[in-house]
Amino acid sequence: MSTRHLSRTVVMQTLFQWDFLNQQGDLWELSAINLGELAPGLVDDGFAKRLAEGLQKHHVEIDQIIKRLAPEWPLDQITGIDRNILRLGVYELKFGKEIPPKVAINESIELAKTFGSDTSGKFINGVLGSLYKEMETAGEVPIEDFKQVFAETTEKDDNSV
C-alpha cells in the first residue's frame, strides 16, 4: 500500500468518525491520533494533514456539491462510508489539486470497494464522474493537462529562439 493511499485511508476513517460525532472537534487532531494508532511511523510529507485541514475547511461546499450531483440521495440517507468517501473524493477533485483528477476518482473507488457495499464503487464513480465532467465543461484544467500545457509552452519557447 502506498504512503498516500494509507494516509487517505486513515483520513477517510477519521472523517467517518468526525461525521459520527456531528463534526465536533478538529479533524486534523483526530486524524493525527488515528495515524499514530493505525499507521505508526508513517511519513507522508504532510499529505494527511493537508487532506484533513482541507476537508474541514471546505466541508460545507463539499456537501453542497454532493447534494447537487446526487439529488435522489439526501446526504443523510447516503451510507456513512459512501458519504465520507465522496467527501474525500470531491475534496481531492475540486479543492486539493495535488493529484490528477482521474487518480482522485480511482482512489475513491478503491476505498469504496474496500470499505463500502457491493454498489458503492459504482455510486462513487457516478458522482465523481459527474463532477469531473462539470469541471471539464467549466474549463477547469485538470492536473494531467498541466504537463501537456507546460510541454507545449516549452516547445513554443524553444522554437522561438
Helices and strands as residue ranges (DSSP letters): H 3-20, H 27-38, H 47-69, G 75-77, H 80-90, I 91-96, H 101-115, H 120-137, H 143-159
